[in-house]
Amino acid sequence: MNDSNQTPYQPETIAIRTGHQRTEQDEHSIPIFTTSSYVFDNAEDASLRFTGKAPGNIYSRFTNPTVHAFEQRLAALEQGERCVAFASGMAAIMAVGISLLQAGDHIVCSRGVFGSTVLLLQNYLGKFGVATDFVPLSDLAAWEAAITPKTRLLFLETPSNPLTEIGDIQAIADIAHKHGCLLVVDNCFCTPILQKPLNLGADVVVHSATKYIDGHGRCVGGAVVANETIIEKSIYPYQRTCGASMSPFNAWVFLSGLETLALRMQAHSANALALATWLEQQPAVNKVYYPGLSSHPQHDIAKRQQTGFGGIVSFELAGGKEEAWRLIDATQMVSISANLGDVKTTITHPASTTHGRLTPEQRAAAGISDGLLRISVGLEHIDDIQQDLARGL
Ligand SMILES: *Cc1c(COP(=O)(O)O)cnc(C)c1O
């Protein structure tokens, strides 16, 4: 298939067919181009490529055919114009901050974004004079009220982690654009299979490919998807110069991850809905957080903007930390791991791990109780997952 993302194909087909430019060797599977540099036809060709007047590879920090195939496939899935791959999800988020903002600018970010994202915004962008304010994801009035004349960027993650709060992307994009700001969405939890933020008005999508895109917990990677102008003027020049490039091997792993992403996201969602429904019936469970449940406060928004509810389920045990730890320690199959998006089910106790550095007051404000557990529901048989959790319930 060619470079165009304007294919008439469905996501399942795009994920398998887009991005591979077959070489003269007629290979059927995408090769891994392990080369740091490339050769030019002649002196003039070298000069033309360096000045950007002729297309072609120069150096693998800038471009690499395997990485490019991944970028084209992900851009097509997100229905975006261009994608730049990065060495990690955090490198992708850093690229957005550094390349689009300058000292004095202001960010409004939803609460409950990935912990490292909070640190990146506060400690590193903050150090260079970019301030961030945090607002509750689903509170539209709070988003609007937090915007100042210096605000350039709104950033959100939906569903939030670990409480699966849903942000209305279309409504928040409208607020951003009314004030001349860009909306950036971290689409890691849904992937383009379940949610396409660019179609809902977002300007930039960031990904941690480490999670569902790989799907098997093997490689670390990230990506930014946006329109031609944003990529060509800001993201790509930053990546080319600052160099947090994705390795060709990792791109090759992510390319095959994308091929099964639609099947996996549907299966993750089906297992998660079954598990959440079952958890709601357990007497030891106080509350279940899952956007697919009709008891979820933003269930209707999730139904409207997602085509599935994803694989993350959180729940609260009446017995607090002691009971939560007992449930974790009673499991025999489920992995005790803070990672997510794997075919293997993982369980974590946010209050003592991912959110352990917060003060008890901060945790309470964020809704992270001592009895809260988060499950990244994998693709094992649902009966086995339930049985394993039932041991400690
Ligand atoms: C893991 C994660 C990140 C960071 O990605 P890395 O690949 O670990 O750098 C960012 N956002 C979300 C939602 C994540 O889950």
The ligand as an SDF file (V2000), in Angstrom:
LIG
                    3D

 15 15  0  0  0  0  0  0  0  0999 V2000
    2.5940    4.1830   30.4780 C   0  0  0  0  0  0  0  0  0  0  0  0
    1.8850    5.4300   30.1520 C   0  0  0  0  0  0  0  0  0  0  0  0
    2.5830    6.5550   29.7000 C   0  0  0  0  0  0  0  0  0  0  0  0
    4.0830    6.5760   29.5690 C   0  0  0  0  0  0  0  0  0  0  0  0
    4.5260    5.7340   28.5870 O   0  0  0  0  0  0  0  0  0  0  0  0
    5.9850    5.0240   28.6110 P   0  0  0  0  0  0  0  0  0  0  0  0
    5.9950    4.2570   27.3520 O   0  0  0  0  0  0  0  0  0  0  0  0
    6.0330    4.2040   29.8490 O   0  0  0  0  0  0  0  0  0  0  0  0
    6.9950    6.1200   28.6390 O   0  0  0  0  0  0  0  0  0  0  0  0
    1.8540    7.6770   29.3650 C   0  0  0  0  0  0  0  0  0  0  0  0
    0.5160    7.7020   29.4860 N   0  0  0  0  0  0  0  0  0  0  0  0
   -0.1840    6.6460   29.9320 C   0  0  0  0  0  0  0  0  0  0  0  0
   -1.6630    6.7350   30.0280 C   0  0  0  0  0  0  0  0  0  0  0  0
    0.4670    5.4760   30.2790 C   0  0  0  0  0  0  0  0  0  0  0  0
   -0.2330    4.4310   30.7420 O   0  0  0  0  0  0  0  0  0  0  0  0
  1  2  1  0
  2  3  1  0
  2 14  2  0
  3  4  1  0
  3 10  2  0
  4  5  1  0
  5  6  1  0
  6  7  2  0
  6  8  1  0
  6  9  1  0
 10 11  1  0
 11 12  2  0
 12 13  1  0
 12 14  1  0
 14 15  1  0
M  END
$$$$
